[in-house]
Amino acid sequence: MARLISLVCAARLTPSDGLVQSMLFRGAAGRAWVWPLLVLLILAPGTGSTRGEERDRGWERLTGKAFQQVLQEPLSVTWAQVDLRTVTHRLEETRQVSLLVDRRLDPSALLEFTANDLPLEDLVAQLAESRGGVSRVVGNTLYIGPVGASSPLRTLVALRTRELNDAIREGMGKRGYVKPNDFAWNDLATPRELLTRLAERYSFELTGLEQVPHDLWGAASLPQATLPETLSLILIQFDLTFAWRKGGAGVQIQPIPGEVLLEQAHATPKGMKPKEWMARIEEELPDRQARLVADGVVLSAPLEQQEAIAKIRDQLRGTRLPGKGNKGKPAPVKEIRYTLRIQDKPVGSLLKTLESRQPAWQFEYDAAALQQAGIRLEQRISLDVKEVTLEELLRTALSQVRLGFEIDGQTVRLYPDPRAGRRGP
């Protein structure tokens, strides 16, 4: 049963202008605890953040499947005259998630906000909207930023990740850049310090740092974030992005272009003709450029629109690869051995081959999640195995494109796994 938590906050100003706040936390049993919080900011020598310091508020932040699950758990809250900074910190602590508020939103703004039984992701979206902003999920972080300026964030992450993966396949990029790592900072850290720390940690040459103005930031944590995610979450707050130089050996900070688009192929759903699929996409996105290719349509659009088209495609064909259905008696997975050799073939063709050999089996995947992770079934792999089990075969093949899997009866579920096939940074 999903946990249901009610947070009721009341605030009042004392004659000395100090903020005294009480927070009421109710659990499923209905018991309540009250914490009086006296919020004082004292600036003294030694206060703040030095390079290398990282925030530690005493709780572990959820990542991966646990993070995705908590985003869907219902939550009821009522906040009265409580500032945005306090609200986000309490959500972080009670939900064990990371929330990053863009520097362009005022963290001291007082809120009047109520929500009943809303999934956490929807609640944060409404909270952001109440402050004139939007929310985005980037990796294992919930980001809140201004409308418009935040729009290209996830598309930029996808583009930089794709460019990096292409460089890695060509033997140039560094695999450590796409390996998730924790990154955090304390109050009064400066963005220039953070970017310099990243350059030192990952050993890349950083240019264009002068474009980042001096600023003092509140503490924040980015749990298990890739380098493209971390750089983008910092730079987006100054309307900046970056370009890879020398195959990933260098990072050049640069302004975000006027329009940020991602080119993505969408295979024609089973039972439709390519021209029909093209017409459907143009109907959904009349202002975007699309073109027919041999097995589908290539669309140039922001990531969110790419995900919308992928969702339509999944609804039309189901989130399974074409096969012969579920006819025939299922074969025991552990009893089957495979001898297979393929050279530079799309991973999707391997899955189709396996499904055709065992018609009772099917492969399922979340197309939007794969796209967000920069994974395409058109990515090529090579394989040479003899007398191996299905699990051994899949582990060898899918790790090459950062796919994980789980076998449930006759169903194989695929999911992004940044750790698959990776070595240390």
C-alpha positions as CSV (number, residue, x, y, z in Angstrom):
1,M,0.0,0.0,0.0
2,A,1.4,3.4,-1.0
3,R,2.3,5.6,1.9
4,L,0.1,8.6,2.6
5,I,1.7,11.5,4.4
6,S,0.1,14.7,5.4
7,L,2.3,17.8,6.1
8,V,0.7,20.8,7.6
9,C,2.9,23.9,8.0
10,A,2.0,27.1,9.8
11,A,4.4,30.1,10.1
12,R,4.3,33.4,11.9
13,L,6.7,36.3,12.3
14,T,7.9,37.2,15.7
15,P,8.5,40.8,16.8
16,S,12.2,40.2,16.1
17,D,11.4,39.2,12.5
18,G,12.7,35.7,13.1
19,L,10.6,32.9,11.5
20,V,9.2,30.4,13.9
21,Q,7.6,27.4,12.1
22,S,5.8,24.4,13.2
23,M,5.4,21.3,11.0
24,L,2.8,18.6,11.7
25,F,3.7,15.2,10.3
26,R,0.9,12.6,10.3
27,G,1.6,8.9,9.5
28,A,-0.8,6.2,8.4
29,A,-1.6,5.5,12.1
30,G,-2.8,9.0,12.6
31,R,-0.2,9.9,15.2
32,A,1.2,13.4,15.1
33,W,4.5,14.9,16.0
34,V,5.3,18.7,16.1
35,W,8.7,20.2,15.5
36,P,9.2,23.8,16.3
37,L,11.9,25.2,14.0
38,L,13.8,28.4,14.6
39,V,15.4,29.5,11.4
40,L,18.4,31.7,11.8
41,L,21.0,32.7,9.3
42,I,24.3,33.7,10.9
43,L,27.1,34.8,8.6
44,A,30.4,34.4,10.3
45,P,34.0,33.7,9.3
46,G,34.3,30.1,8.1
47,T,30.6,29.9,7.1
48,G,29.8,28.6,3.7
49,S,31.3,26.1,1.3
50,T,34.8,25.5,0.2
51,R,35.8,23.4,-2.8
52,G,35.2,19.8,-2.2
53,E,32.6,20.2,0.5
54,E,29.3,18.3,-0.1
55,R,26.0,18.6,1.6
56,D,25.0,15.8,4.0
57,R,21.6,16.3,5.6
58,G,21.6,12.8,7.2
59,W,19.4,10.9,4.8
60,E,19.9,8.8,1.8
61,R,18.4,9.9,-1.5
62,L,16.5,7.5,-3.6
63,T,17.6,6.6,-7.1
64,G,16.6,4.3,-10.0
65,K,13.5,2.3,-9.6
66,A,13.0,3.4,-6.0
67,F,13.1,7.1,-7.1
68,Q,10.6,6.4,-9.9
69,Q,8.3,4.6,-7.5
70,V,8.2,7.4,-4.9
71,L,7.4,9.9,-7.6
72,Q,4.0,8.1,-8.0
73,E,3.2,7.8,-4.3
74,P,0.3,9.9,-3.1
75,L,0.9,12.9,-0.9
76,S,-1.4,15.4,0.9
77,V,0.0,18.7,2.0
78,T,-1.1,22.1,3.3
79,W,1.4,25.0,3.5
80,A,0.5,28.4,4.8
81,Q,3.0,31.3,4.7
82,V,6.0,28.9,4.4
83,D,8.9,29.8,2.1
84,L,9.8,27.7,-1.0
85,R,13.2,26.7,0.5
86,T,11.6,25.2,3.6
87,V,9.0,23.4,1.6
88,T,11.5,21.8,-0.8
89,H,13.8,20.8,2.1
90,R,10.9,19.1,3.9
91,L,9.9,17.2,0.8
92,E,13.5,16.1,0.3
93,E,13.7,14.8,3.9
94,T,10.3,13.1,4.1
95,R,10.4,11.6,0.6
96,Q,14.2,11.0,0.4
97,V,14.4,12.7,-3.0
98,S,16.6,15.4,-4.4
99,L,14.9,18.7,-5.4
100,L,16.9,21.4,-7.2
101,V,15.4,24.9,-7.4
102,D,16.7,27.2,-10.2
103,R,18.5,30.3,-9.0
104,R,16.0,32.4,-10.9
105,L,13.2,31.4,-8.6
106,D,13.0,33.2,-5.3
107,P,13.5,30.6,-2.5
108,S,12.2,33.0,0.2
109,A,8.8,33.5,-1.5
110,L,6.0,32.5,0.9
111,L,3.5,29.9,-0.3
112,E,-0.1,29.2,0.2
113,F,-0.6,25.7,-1.2
114,T,-2.8,22.7,-0.7
115,A,-2.9,19.3,-2.5
116,N,-4.8,16.1,-1.7
117,D,-3.6,12.6,-2.6
118,L,-1.4,13.8,-5.5
119,P,1.5,11.7,-6.7
120,L,4.7,13.5,-5.7
121,E,5.7,14.2,-9.3
122,D,2.3,15.9,-9.9
123,L,2.5,17.8,-6.6
124,V,5.9,19.2,-7.4
125,A,4.6,20.2,-10.9
126,Q,1.7,22.1,-9.3
127,L,4.0,23.6,-6.7
128,A,6.3,24.9,-9.5
129,E,3.4,26.3,-11.4
130,S,2.2,28.2,-8.3
131,R,5.6,30.0,-8.4
132,G,5.5,30.7,-12.2
133,G,7.7,27.8,-12.9
134,V,7.8,24.2,-14.3
135,S,9.2,21.0,-13.0
136,R,11.3,18.4,-14.8
137,V,12.7,15.0,-13.9
138,V,16.4,14.8,-14.8
139,G,18.0,11.5,-13.9
140,N,17.4,11.1,-10.2
141,T,16.6,14.8,-9.5
142,L,13.4,16.8,-9.5
143,Y,14.3,20.2,-11.0
144,I,12.1,23.4,-10.6
145,G,12.8,26.3,-12.9
146,P,11.2,29.2,-14.8
147,V,8.8,28.6,-17.6
148,G,10.4,28.9,-21.0
149,A,14.0,29.1,-19.9
150,S,13.8,25.5,-18.5
151,S,12.1,24.0,-21.6
152,P,15.2,22.8,-23.4
153,L,16.8,21.2,-20.3
154,R,15.9,17.5,-20.9
155,T,16.5,17.8,-24.7
156,L,19.9,19.2,-24.0
157,V,20.8,16.4,-21.7
158,A,19.6,13.8,-24.3
159,L,21.6,15.5,-27.1
160,R,24.9,15.7,-25.0
161,T,24.4,12.1,-23.9
162,R,23.9,10.9,-27.4
163,E,26.9,12.8,-28.6
164,L,29.0,11.3,-25.9
165,N,27.8,7.8,-26.6
166,D,28.6,8.2,-30.3
167,A,32.1,9.3,-29.3
168,I,32.5,6.3,-27.0
169,R,31.5,3.9,-29.8
170,E,34.2,5.6,-32.0
171,G,36.8,5.0,-29.3
172,M,37.1,8.7,-28.3
173,G,34.7,9.5,-25.5
174,K,35.3,8.6,-21.9
175,R,32.9,5.9,-20.4
176,G,33.3,7.5,-17.0
177,Y,31.3,10.5,-18.1
178,V,28.1,8.5,-18.4
179,K,28.6,6.5,-15.2
180,P,26.3,8.0,-12.5
181,N,28.0,9.6,-9.5
182,D,26.8,11.7,-6.6
183,F,27.5,15.4,-6.7
184,A,26.6,17.8,-4.0
185,W,27.5,21.2,-2.5
186,N,26.9,23.2,0.7
187,D,25.4,26.7,1.2
188,L,27.3,29.6,-0.4
189,A,28.9,27.5,-3.0
190,T,29.6,29.3,-6.3
191,P,28.7,27.8,-9.7
192,R,32.2,28.4,-11.0
193,E,33.6,26.4,-8.1
194,L,31.2,23.5,-8.9
195,L,32.1,23.5,-12.6
196,T,35.8,23.6,-11.7
197,R,35.3,20.6,-9.3
198,L,33.6,18.7,-12.1
199,A,36.5,19.4,-14.5
200,E,39.0,18.2,-11.8
201,R,36.9,15.1,-11.0
202,Y,36.5,13.9,-14.6
203,S,39.8,15.3,-15.9
204,F,38.6,17.4,-18.8
205,E,39.7,20.8,-20.1
206,L,37.0,23.4,-19.3
207,T,36.7,26.6,-21.4
208,G,34.2,29.4,-21.4
209,L,34.0,29.6,-17.6
210,E,34.0,33.4,-17.8
211,Q,30.4,33.3,-19.2
212,V,29.2,32.0,-15.8
213,P,28.6,35.1,-13.5
214,H,29.5,35.0,-9.8
215,D,26.6,33.8,-7.7
216,L,26.1,32.2,-4.3
217,W,23.9,29.0,-4.2
218,G,22.1,27.2,-1.5
219,A,23.0,23.6,-0.7
220,A,21.8,20.9,-3.1
221,S,22.5,17.3,-4.0
222,L,22.4,15.5,-7.4
223,P,22.3,11.8,-6.6
224,Q,23.7,9.3,-9.1
225,A,23.9,11.9,-12.0
226,T,25.8,11.5,-15.2
227,L,28.2,14.2,-16.2
228,P,25.8,15.5,-19.0
229,E,23.0,15.7,-16.4
230,T,25.1,17.5,-13.8
231,L,26.6,20.1,-16.2
232,S,23.2,20.8,-17.8
233,L,21.5,21.3,-14.4
234,I,24.1,23.9,-13.4
235,L,24.4,25.7,-16.8
236,I,20.7,25.9,-17.6
237,Q,20.4,28.4,-14.7
238,F,22.4,30.9,-16.8
239,D,20.8,30.1,-20.2
240,L,24.0,28.2,-21.0
241,T,24.8,24.7,-22.3
242,F,28.1,23.1,-23.4
243,A,29.7,21.3,-26.3
244,W,32.1,18.4,-26.2
245,R,35.6,19.1,-27.6
246,K,38.3,16.7,-28.7
247,G,35.9,13.7,-28.4
248,G,35.0,14.5,-24.8
249,A,38.5,15.5,-23.6
250,G,37.2,19.1,-23.3
251,V,34.0,21.0,-22.5
252,Q,33.2,24.3,-24.0
253,I,30.5,26.4,-22.2
254,Q,28.3,28.2,-24.7
255,P,24.9,29.9,-24.9
256,I,21.8,27.8,-25.6
257,P,20.8,28.1,-29.2
258,G,17.4,29.6,-30.2
259,E,15.7,26.2,-30.7
260,V,16.9,22.9,-29.3
261,L,15.7,19.9,-31.2
262,L,16.5,16.2,-31.1
263,E,16.3,13.9,-34.1
264,Q,14.7,10.6,-33.4
265,A,13.5,7.7,-35.5
266,H,10.1,6.2,-34.8
267,A,9.5,2.8,-36.5
268,T,6.1,2.3,-38.2
269,P,3.7,0.5,-35.9
270,K,2.6,-2.9,-37.0
271,G,-0.5,-2.8,-39.2
272,M,0.2,0.7,-40.5
273,K,1.8,1.9,-43.7
274,P,4.8,4.3,-43.4
275,K,2.8,7.1,-45.1
276,E,-0.1,6.6,-42.6
277,W,2.3,6.8,-39.7
278,M,3.9,10.0,-41.2
279,A,0.5,11.6,-41.5
280,R,-0.4,10.7,-37.9
281,I,2.8,12.3,-36.6
282,E,2.2,15.5,-38.8
283,E,-1.3,15.6,-37.4
284,E,0.0,15.6,-33.8
285,L,3.0,18.0,-34.5
286,P,2.2,20.1,-37.5
287,D,5.0,22.6,-36.8
288,R,7.8,20.0,-36.7
289,Q,9.9,18.5,-39.5
290,A,9.5,14.8,-40.2
291,R,10.7,12.6,-43.1
292,L,10.1,9.1,-44.2
293,V,12.9,6.5,-43.9
294,A,13.0,2.8,-44.8
295,D,11.4,1.5,-41.6
296,G,9.6,4.6,-40.2
297,V,9.7,8.3,-39.7
298,V,12.6,10.5,-38.4
299,L,11.2,13.4,-36.4
300,S,13.1,16.6,-35.3
301,A,11.5,17.9,-32.1
302,P,12.1,18.5,-28.4
303,L,12.5,15.4,-26.2
304,E,9.0,15.8,-24.6
305,Q,7.4,15.8,-28.0
306,Q,9.5,12.7,-29.0
307,E,8.2,11.0,-25.9
308,A,4.6,11.9,-26.8
309,I,5.0,10.3,-30.3
310,A,6.6,7.2,-28.8
311,K,3.7,6.9,-26.4
312,I,1.2,7.1,-29.3
313,R,3.2,4.4,-31.1
314,D,3.2,2.2,-28.1
315,Q,-0.6,2.6,-27.8
316,L,-1.0,1.6,-31.4
317,R,1.3,-1.5,-31.3
318,G,1.8,-2.2,-27.6
319,T,5.2,-2.0,-26.0
320,R,6.4,-5.2,-27.5
321,L,8.5,-6.1,-30.5
322,P,6.8,-7.7,-33.5
323,G,6.7,-11.4,-33.3
324,K,4.3,-14.3,-33.8
325,G,2.3,-13.7,-30.7
326,N,1.9,-16.2,-27.8
327,K,1.1,-19.3,-29.7
328,G,2.8,-22.5,-29.0
329,K,3.9,-24.2,-25.8
330,P,6.4,-22.1,-23.8
331,A,9.9,-23.5,-23.6
332,P,11.6,-23.7,-20.2
333,V,14.1,-20.8,-20.2
334,K,16.8,-22.6,-18.3
335,E,16.8,-25.6,-20.7
336,I,17.5,-23.6,-23.9
337,R,21.0,-23.0,-25.1
338,Y,22.1,-20.5,-27.8
339,T,24.9,-20.5,-30.2
340,L,24.9,-17.2,-32.1
341,R,27.3,-14.9,-33.9
342,I,26.4,-11.4,-35.1
343,Q,28.6,-8.6,-36.2
344,D,27.7,-4.9,-36.1
345,K,23.9,-5.5,-36.1
346,P,21.1,-3.4,-34.4
347,V,20.2,-4.7,-31.0
348,G,16.6,-4.6,-32.0
349,S,17.2,-7.2,-34.8
350,L,18.7,-9.6,-32.1
351,L,15.5,-9.3,-30.0
352,K,13.3,-10.0,-33.0
353,T,15.4,-13.0,-33.8
354,L,15.1,-14.4,-30.3
355,E,11.3,-13.7,-30.3
356,S,10.9,-15.5,-33.6
357,R,12.7,-18.6,-32.4
358,Q,10.4,-18.7,-29.3
359,P,7.0,-17.3,-30.3
360,A,5.7,-17.6,-26.8
361,W,8.2,-15.1,-25.5
362,Q,7.9,-11.3,-25.8
363,F,10.2,-8.4,-25.0
364,E,8.7,-5.4,-23.3
365,Y,10.2,-1.9,-22.8
366,D,9.3,1.7,-22.0
367,A,10.1,3.6,-25.1
368,A,10.1,6.9,-23.4
369,A,12.5,5.8,-20.7
370,L,14.9,4.4,-23.3
371,Q,14.8,7.6,-25.3
372,Q,15.4,9.7,-22.2
373,A,18.5,7.6,-21.4
374,G,19.7,8.0,-25.0
375,I,19.2,4.4,-25.9
376,R,18.0,3.3,-29.3
377,L,17.2,-0.2,-30.5
378,E,19.0,0.8,-33.7
379,Q,22.3,0.9,-31.8
380,R,24.7,-1.8,-33.1
381,I,26.3,-4.7,-31.2
382,S,28.5,-7.6,-31.9
383,L,28.2,-11.0,-30.4
384,D,29.8,-14.4,-30.5
385,V,28.5,-17.0,-28.0
386,K,28.3,-20.8,-27.8
387,E,25.9,-22.9,-25.8
388,V,24.9,-20.1,-23.4
389,T,21.6,-19.5,-21.6
390,L,19.2,-16.7,-22.5
391,E,20.3,-14.8,-19.4
392,E,24.0,-15.1,-20.4
393,L,23.2,-14.1,-24.0
394,L,21.2,-11.1,-23.0
395,R,23.8,-9.9,-20.5
396,T,26.5,-10.0,-23.1
397,A,24.5,-8.3,-25.8
398,L,22.4,-5.7,-23.9
399,S,25.3,-4.4,-21.7
400,Q,26.8,-3.0,-24.9
401,V,24.0,-0.5,-25.2
402,R,23.4,0.1,-21.5
403,L,20.3,-2.0,-21.3
404,G,19.3,-4.0,-18.2
405,F,16.7,-6.8,-18.2
406,E,14.6,-9.0,-16.0
407,I,13.0,-12.3,-17.0
408,D,9.4,-12.9,-15.8
409,G,8.1,-16.2,-17.1
410,Q,8.0,-15.8,-20.9
411,T,8.4,-12.0,-20.7
412,V,11.7,-10.2,-20.9
413,R,11.5,-6.6,-19.6
414,L,14.1,-4.1,-20.8
415,Y,15.1,-1.0,-18.9
416,P,18.0,1.6,-19.0
417,D,20.9,0.6,-16.9
418,P,23.8,3.1,-16.9
419,R,26.0,0.7,-15.0
420,A,25.7,-2.1,-17.6
421,G,29.0,-2.8,-19.3
422,R,30.7,0.2,-17.6
423,R,34.1,0.4,-16.0
424,G,35.3,2.9,-13.5
425,P,35.4,6.6,-14.4
